Amino acid sequence: MKMRSITVYLLIGWSLAPITRFVNEYVFSDWDYLRFLFVIMAVDTLLGLYKAILAKDISSKGYGMVIKKIIVYSAALIATNVLVKFTINGATQIAFGWMNSVVYSAIIAREAISIFENIAVIDPKAMPKRLLKYLKDFDSFTGRPLKLKDEQTISNNKTQSK
């Protein structure tokens, strides 16, 4: 390697080091988790695409949902990182120390539920109905099985918020 190349790499490294430190400290720092999230999101996206192909219902709306999901998850992960790491007078606060475990697990669980739902549509015999019912109950707002009244309330709330 030539001396000029080494100099360029060193200059780039020194100029990016403060940015990298800032991102790790104030934006997001759990890169191992992000790899797991990327894998499970990729599997969910591929299964969703396969499901759309089977249903002959491919549209750009699905890709928009992936972008929306990335934006929402990014915002949730950044907010969680800030809540877990913020300091007052230099002292890290412990009030939200539990939050990253809850938020990270909820995001992974939501992606896993979506994967299982896609599998059930692609091959209904591959997923036991009892497991799907349990997952749908887990994914409800209340954590209990949805009743017709609950479903109507949820759909009314969604239409009012638009």
Residue pairs with C-beta under 8 A, 6 or more apart in sequence:
23 29
25 85
26 81
26 82
26 85
27 78
27 81
28 34
28 77
28 78
28 81
29 81
29 85
30 81
30 100
30 104
33 104
34 77
36 108
37 73
37 107
37 108
37 111
40 108
40 111
40 112
40 115
41 66
41 69
41 70
41 111
43 115
44 111
44 114
44 115
44 118
45 66
47 115
47 118
47 119
47 122
48 62
48 114
48 118
49 58
49 62
50 118
50 122
51 118
51 121
51 122
52 58
52 59
52 62
54 122
73 107
76 103
76 107
77 103
77 104
77 107
80 99
80 100
80 103
80 104
81 100
83 96
83 99
84 96
84 97
84 99
84 100
85 92
86 92
86 93
87 93
109 138
110 139
113 135
113 136
113 138
113 139
116 127
116 131
116 132
116 135
117 132
117 135
117 136
119 126
119 127
120 126
120 127
120 132
133 145
136 146
137 143
137 144
137 145
137 146
140 146
140 150
141 150
141 154
142 150
146 154
